[in-house]
Amino acid sequence: MRNSFDFSDLEAFLAVKEAGSFHHAAAKPTRAANRLQNRAEATFRDAQDTISATQGNSVRFAFQRKAISARCLH
């Protein structure tokens, strides 16, 4: 698997390295910190969307399992 990084990724990495943690890097008012915060928020939103979709599928599949079980019992 190949990862693709751009200059802003490098800036964010260096900000974290210099600050010693993600939290401290995001607290510094720099362009890299702003990009780091934006990336973290976007990743969080993507994760929330994925979880929502997965939960939606779980509910749909549970309904299908009940329907199949009911058919098998008759």
Sequence and secondary structure as in RCSB ss.txt:
>XXXX:A:sequence
MRNSFDFSDLEAFLAVKEAGSFHHAAAKPTRAANRLQNRAEATFRDAQDTISATQGNSVRFAFQRKAISARCLH
>XXXX:A:secstr
      HHHHHHHHHHHHHSSHHHHHHS SHHHHHHHHHHHHHHHHHHHHHHHHHHHHHHHHHHHHHHHHHHH 
